Amino acid sequence: NTDMGGIGAIAMNKDRWFDAIKRDARALRMAPREHQRDLRLLQSTVKKDGKTIALADGDGLEDRNLALAAVRQNGSALQYLLPEFQADKELVLEALRQEGLALQFVAQELRENWEIMLAAVRQNGMALSVVHSSFRDNRRLVLEAVQQNGMALRLAGPDSKRDREIVRTAIRNSVQALELCHQSLREDPDIVLEAVEVKGEALRYTTLKLRTDKDFVLKAVARNVWALSGASGELQKDREFIHECMNINNMALEFAAREVREDPQFLRDSASLDNSRLRSNYLMGIAKEQAISVRNAAQRGLSTSEGELRAPSSPLARGGASRGQRLSSFGQRRLSGSGSDLRPQTSGGSFAASRSP
C-alpha cells in the first residue's frame, strides 16, 4: 500500500518507499533516515519540494546541483543550505528569483550586493524590509520595490516617502500606499486625484482636509464616482451636496449616508431637479429596492419603529436592481472618468456603466 494515509502504519521495503516518495515528495519526511539520506531520492524530491533539502546530510549537503535544484523550486530552501552556498552568487540569485524574502538567508558579504538586492525587491517588494537601512532611500531600489508592491513604501526611507515619482508609482500599484507617504503628498490634490482615477476609494486614504473639501470631492467624483465613498461622513449626509454629485453621476446616491439614500423626500426632490429618463430610471431602481425591503420586513413581523423603510409612492417604485447588485456589478475602475453614468439596458431594469461622448 503506497497510499500516503498508510505510510506510517506499515513497514515498507526500499522499493515501496521509493514508489511512495515519487508519488508525493512529502513522504520523504516520514521515511526512515537511511532513505532520507539517499542522494537519488533527494534529487527527485527537491524538484517537487525544495525544502526537503533540509533532510540532506553528508554528500547531499555538499552537492551544489542538489542545492540549485532546491532553490529553483523554492527560494526559501536557501535557509537549509551550507554557508558556502548561501554565499554563492549564482545560486543565491536563483533563490531570489523564486522568493525575494530569501534575502534574509543570504550570506552577509552578499547582502549589500546591488544585483542581489535588486533581484530580491523585483520578486517581492517587501524584501525591502531585509535590505540594509542605508539603501532604503536608494531611489532606483525603492522604485523597483514599490512597482512590485505599492505597500513596500512603508519600508522606504523618509526621503523616498517625499519623492513624487516613487509615491505615484506606489499608488498605481496600491492606492492604500497613499496613507504611507509624507503628509505633504497625502494632501496634494494632483496626487490624490491620480489615485482616485486608479481606484475611487483612494480618497479615504488622504487627509481629512481634502475629504471635507466640497470643491475637491466634486472634482474627485467627476474622475470616479466611487470617490464619494471616501468623503467625510459630513459630506455624505449633506443633501444639497449629494444633489450636486448626482448631477455629475447618478450613481453618487449609492455612496450617500443611509439616511439620505433611503429618504423618500430626497428621492422625490432628486427626481424633480432632473426629470430626464436617465435619472427617472435610476431612481425607480432605488425605490424598488426600498419597497422590497419594506415587504420583507413586514413578512418578518418587524415594525416601523424597528427600522422598517417606507416605500416611496408610485411612479418611482417600479423595477430595478438591489444596491448590492448595483455596486457589485460596477467595479471602481469601470465607473471612473468624468461623464460615466448608469444607463438602463433594454430589459430587466438593470444598469450598465458607459462613458458619455
C-alpha positions as CSV (number, residue, x, y, z in Angstrom):
1,N,0.0,0.0,0.0
2,T,1.6,3.2,-1.2
3,D,-1.3,5.5,-0.2
4,M,0.0,8.4,2.0
5,G,-2.5,7.5,4.6
6,G,-0.9,4.1,5.2
7,I,2.8,5.0,5.0
8,G,3.3,5.5,8.7
9,A,1.2,2.5,9.7
10,I,3.1,-0.3,7.8
11,A,6.6,-1.4,7.3
12,M,7.7,-1.0,3.7
13,N,10.8,-2.1,1.9
14,K,13.0,0.3,0.0
15,D,11.3,-0.1,-3.4
16,R,7.9,0.7,-1.9
17,W,9.2,3.8,-0.1
18,F,10.8,5.0,-3.3
19,D,7.4,4.5,-5.1
20,A,5.6,6.4,-2.4
21,I,8.1,9.2,-2.4
22,K,7.9,9.5,-6.2
23,R,4.2,9.9,-5.9
24,D,4.4,12.5,-3.2
25,A,7.6,14.2,-2.2
26,R,6.2,14.8,1.3
27,A,6.6,11.1,2.0
28,L,10.3,11.6,2.3
29,R,9.7,13.4,5.6
30,M,8.2,10.2,7.0
31,A,10.7,7.8,5.6
32,P,13.4,6.0,7.5
33,R,16.6,8.1,7.9
34,E,18.5,5.9,5.5
35,H,16.1,6.8,2.7
36,Q,16.2,10.5,3.5
37,R,19.9,10.4,3.0
38,D,19.6,8.7,-0.4
39,L,21.0,11.1,-2.9
40,R,19.0,9.7,-5.8
41,L,15.8,10.2,-3.8
42,L,16.7,13.7,-2.8
43,Q,17.4,14.7,-6.4
44,S,13.9,13.6,-7.3
45,T,12.1,15.2,-4.3
46,V,13.8,18.6,-4.3
47,K,12.4,19.3,-7.7
48,K,8.9,18.9,-6.3
49,D,9.5,20.3,-2.8
50,G,12.7,22.3,-2.4
51,K,12.5,22.3,1.3
52,T,13.2,18.6,1.5
53,I,16.8,19.6,1.1
54,A,16.7,20.1,4.8
55,L,16.8,16.3,5.2
56,A,20.1,16.0,3.4
57,D,23.4,15.4,5.1
58,G,26.8,14.2,4.1
59,D,27.2,14.1,0.3
60,G,23.7,15.6,-0.2
61,L,24.5,18.7,1.7
62,E,27.7,19.3,-0.4
63,D,26.0,18.6,-3.7
64,R,25.8,22.0,-5.5
65,N,23.4,20.7,-8.2
66,L,21.1,19.4,-5.5
67,A,21.2,22.8,-3.8
68,L,20.5,24.6,-7.1
69,A,17.5,22.3,-7.9
70,A,16.1,23.0,-4.4
71,V,16.2,26.8,-4.6
72,R,14.8,26.8,-8.1
73,Q,11.8,25.0,-6.8
74,N,11.5,27.1,-3.6
75,G,13.7,30.1,-2.9
76,S,13.2,29.7,0.8
77,A,15.2,26.4,0.7
78,L,18.2,28.7,0.8
79,Q,18.0,28.7,4.6
80,Y,18.8,25.0,4.7
81,L,22.0,25.2,2.6
82,L,25.6,25.2,3.7
83,P,27.1,28.7,4.3
84,E,29.2,28.3,1.2
85,F,26.1,28.0,-1.0
86,Q,24.5,31.0,0.8
87,A,27.5,32.9,-0.4
88,D,27.3,31.5,-3.9
89,K,26.1,34.5,-6.0
90,E,24.7,32.4,-8.9
91,L,22.8,30.1,-6.5
92,V,21.5,33.0,-4.4
93,L,20.2,34.8,-7.5
94,E,18.3,31.6,-8.5
95,A,16.7,31.6,-5.0
96,L,15.8,35.3,-5.1
97,R,14.1,34.9,-8.5
98,Q,11.7,32.5,-6.7
99,E,11.4,34.3,-3.4
100,G,12.7,37.8,-2.7
101,L,12.4,37.4,1.0
102,A,15.0,34.7,0.9
103,L,17.4,37.6,1.0
104,Q,17.4,37.2,4.8
105,F,19.2,33.8,4.3
106,V,21.9,35.2,2.1
107,A,25.5,35.4,3.4
108,Q,26.3,38.8,4.9
109,E,29.0,39.5,2.3
110,L,26.4,39.4,-0.4
111,R,23.5,41.2,1.4
112,E,24.6,44.6,0.1
113,N,25.5,43.5,-3.4
114,W,23.5,45.6,-5.8
115,E,22.5,42.8,-8.2
116,I,21.4,40.7,-5.2
117,M,19.2,43.4,-3.6
118,L,17.7,44.3,-7.0
119,A,16.7,40.7,-7.7
120,A,15.1,40.4,-4.3
121,V,12.9,43.5,-4.5
122,R,11.9,42.8,-8.1
123,Q,10.5,39.5,-7.0
124,N,8.9,40.8,-3.8
125,G,8.8,44.4,-3.0
126,M,8.5,43.6,0.7
127,A,12.1,42.3,0.6
128,L,13.0,45.9,1.2
129,S,12.4,45.0,4.9
130,V,15.6,42.9,4.7
131,V,17.7,45.4,2.9
132,H,20.1,47.4,5.0
133,S,18.6,50.7,6.2
134,S,21.3,52.7,4.3
135,F,19.7,51.5,1.0
136,R,16.1,52.2,1.8
137,D,16.4,55.7,0.3
138,N,18.1,54.5,-2.8
139,R,15.8,55.8,-5.4
140,R,16.1,53.1,-8.0
141,L,15.9,50.3,-5.5
142,V,12.8,51.8,-3.8
143,L,11.1,52.4,-7.2
144,E,11.6,48.7,-8.1
145,A,10.2,47.7,-4.8
146,V,7.0,49.8,-4.9
147,Q,6.4,48.9,-8.5
148,Q,6.2,45.3,-7.4
149,N,4.2,46.0,-4.2
150,G,3.0,49.5,-3.5
151,M,2.8,48.8,0.2
152,A,6.6,48.5,0.3
153,L,6.5,52.2,0.6
154,R,6.0,51.6,4.3
155,L,9.6,50.2,4.4
156,A,11.2,53.0,2.5
157,G,13.2,55.8,4.0
158,P,11.9,59.3,4.7
159,D,13.3,60.8,1.5
160,S,11.6,58.2,-0.6
161,K,8.2,59.0,1.0
162,R,8.5,62.6,-0.2
163,D,9.5,61.6,-3.7
164,R,6.6,62.3,-6.1
165,E,7.6,59.6,-8.7
166,I,8.1,56.9,-6.0
167,V,4.8,57.8,-4.4
168,R,2.9,57.9,-7.7
169,T,4.4,54.5,-8.7
170,A,3.4,53.0,-5.3
171,I,-0.2,54.3,-5.6
172,R,-0.6,52.9,-9.1
173,N,0.2,49.5,-7.6
174,S,-1.9,50.0,-4.4
175,V,-3.9,53.1,-3.6
176,Q,-3.6,52.4,0.1
177,A,0.1,53.4,-0.2
178,L,-1.3,57.0,-0.2
179,E,-1.6,56.8,3.6
180,L,2.1,55.8,3.8
181,C,3.6,58.8,2.0
182,H,4.7,62.1,3.5
183,Q,1.8,64.4,4.7
184,S,2.6,67.0,2.1
185,L,1.8,64.4,-0.7
186,R,-1.1,62.9,1.1
187,E,-2.9,66.2,0.8
188,D,-1.5,67.1,-2.7
189,P,-4.7,67.4,-4.9
190,D,-2.9,66.2,-8.0
191,I,-1.5,63.1,-6.3
192,V,-4.9,62.3,-4.7
193,L,-6.9,62.7,-7.9
194,E,-4.5,60.4,-9.7
195,A,-5.0,57.8,-7.0
196,V,-8.8,58.3,-7.3
197,E,-8.6,57.5,-11.0
198,V,-6.9,54.3,-10.2
199,K,-9.4,53.4,-7.6
200,G,-12.2,55.5,-6.2
201,E,-11.9,54.5,-2.6
202,A,-8.4,56.1,-2.6
203,L,-10.0,59.3,-1.2
204,R,-10.3,57.6,2.2
205,Y,-6.5,57.4,2.5
206,T,-6.0,61.1,2.2
207,T,-6.2,63.7,4.9
208,L,-9.5,64.9,6.5
209,K,-8.7,68.3,5.0
210,L,-9.4,67.0,1.4
211,R,-12.1,64.6,2.4
212,T,-14.2,67.5,3.8
213,D,-13.4,69.9,0.9
214,K,-16.6,70.1,-1.2
215,D,-14.9,71.5,-4.3
216,F,-12.2,68.9,-4.2
217,V,-14.6,66.0,-3.6
218,L,-16.7,67.1,-6.5
219,K,-13.6,67.0,-8.7
220,A,-12.8,63.5,-7.4
221,V,-16.4,62.3,-8.1
222,A,-16.0,63.6,-11.6
223,R,-13.0,61.4,-12.0
224,N,-14.5,58.4,-10.3
225,V,-17.9,58.3,-8.6
226,W,-16.7,55.8,-6.1
227,A,-14.6,58.6,-4.6
228,L,-17.7,59.7,-2.7
229,S,-17.4,56.5,-0.6
230,G,-14.2,58.0,0.9
231,A,-15.6,61.5,1.5
232,S,-16.3,62.6,5.1
233,G,-19.5,61.5,6.8
234,E,-20.5,65.1,7.0
235,L,-20.5,65.4,3.2
236,Q,-22.2,62.1,2.7
237,K,-25.1,63.5,4.8
238,D,-25.2,66.8,3.1
239,R,-28.4,66.6,0.9
240,E,-27.5,69.6,-1.3
241,F,-24.0,68.3,-1.8
242,I,-25.4,64.8,-2.8
243,H,-27.6,66.5,-5.4
244,E,-24.5,68.2,-6.8
245,C,-22.7,64.9,-7.0
246,M,-25.7,63.2,-8.7
247,N,-25.6,66.0,-11.3
248,I,-22.2,64.6,-12.2
249,N,-23.2,60.9,-11.9
250,N,-26.5,59.5,-10.7
251,M,-24.6,56.6,-9.0
252,A,-23.3,59.1,-6.4
253,L,-26.5,58.4,-4.5
254,E,-25.2,54.9,-3.7
255,F,-22.5,56.5,-1.5
256,A,-24.7,58.9,0.3
257,A,-25.4,58.4,4.0
258,R,-28.2,55.8,4.5
259,E,-30.5,58.5,6.0
260,V,-30.2,60.4,2.7
261,R,-30.2,57.4,0.4
262,E,-33.4,56.0,1.9
263,D,-35.3,59.3,2.4
264,P,-38.4,59.3,0.1
265,Q,-38.5,63.1,0.1
266,F,-34.9,63.3,-1.1
267,L,-35.7,60.9,-3.9
268,R,-38.7,63.0,-4.9
269,D,-36.6,66.1,-4.8
270,S,-33.9,64.5,-6.9
271,A,-36.5,63.4,-9.5
272,S,-37.9,67.0,-9.7
273,L,-34.4,68.5,-10.1
274,D,-33.7,66.3,-13.1
275,N,-36.7,64.8,-14.9
276,S,-34.5,63.1,-17.5
277,R,-35.2,59.5,-18.4
278,L,-31.8,58.5,-17.1
279,R,-32.5,60.0,-13.6
280,S,-36.0,58.6,-13.6
281,N,-34.9,55.0,-14.4
282,Y,-32.2,55.1,-11.9
283,L,-34.5,56.3,-9.1
284,M,-37.0,53.7,-10.0
285,G,-34.4,51.0,-9.1
286,I,-33.7,52.7,-5.8
287,A,-37.4,52.9,-5.0
288,K,-38.0,49.3,-5.9
289,E,-35.2,48.2,-3.6
290,Q,-36.8,50.1,-0.7
291,A,-40.3,48.6,-1.5
292,I,-38.8,45.1,-1.4
293,S,-37.1,45.9,2.0
294,V,-40.5,47.1,3.4
295,R,-42.2,43.9,2.2
296,N,-39.5,41.6,3.6
297,A,-39.5,43.4,6.9
298,A,-43.3,43.1,7.1
299,Q,-43.1,39.4,6.4
300,R,-40.6,39.0,9.3
301,G,-43.0,40.9,11.6
302,L,-40.8,44.0,12.0
303,S,-42.4,47.2,12.9
304,T,-41.6,50.6,11.6
305,S,-40.0,51.5,14.9
306,E,-37.6,48.6,14.5
307,G,-36.1,50.2,11.4
308,E,-38.5,49.4,8.6
309,L,-38.1,51.5,5.5
310,R,-41.0,53.4,4.0
311,A,-41.6,52.8,0.3
312,P,-41.8,55.9,-2.0
313,S,-45.1,56.3,-3.8
314,S,-45.6,55.4,-7.4
315,P,-44.5,56.0,-10.1
316,L,-40.9,55.6,-8.7
317,A,-41.5,52.2,-7.2
318,R,-41.1,50.1,-10.4
319,G,-38.3,47.8,-11.5
320,G,-34.5,47.9,-10.6
321,A,-31.6,46.0,-9.1
322,S,-30.7,46.0,-5.5
323,R,-28.0,48.3,-4.2
324,G,-25.7,45.3,-3.5
325,Q,-26.2,44.1,-7.1
326,R,-25.5,47.5,-8.5
327,L,-22.3,48.0,-6.5
328,S,-21.0,44.5,-7.2
329,S,-21.8,44.9,-10.9
330,F,-19.7,48.0,-11.4
331,G,-16.1,47.9,-10.4
332,Q,-14.4,51.1,-9.3
333,R,-12.4,51.3,-12.5
334,R,-15.4,50.9,-14.7
335,L,-17.1,53.9,-13.2
336,S,-14.1,56.2,-13.4
337,G,-13.9,59.2,-15.5
338,S,-16.0,62.3,-15.9
339,G,-19.3,61.7,-17.6
340,S,-19.6,57.9,-16.8
341,D,-23.1,57.1,-15.7
342,L,-25.7,54.4,-15.4
343,R,-27.7,53.8,-18.4
344,P,-30.7,51.5,-18.5
345,Q,-30.4,48.4,-20.6
346,T,-33.2,47.2,-22.8
347,S,-34.7,44.8,-20.2
348,G,-34.8,43.8,-16.6
349,G,-34.4,47.3,-15.1
350,S,-30.7,46.7,-14.7
351,F,-28.0,49.3,-15.4
352,A,-24.8,49.4,-17.4
353,A,-21.9,51.8,-17.0
354,S,-20.9,53.8,-20.0
355,R,-18.9,56.9,-20.8
356,S,-20.6,59.9,-22.2
357,P,-19.3,61.1,-25.5
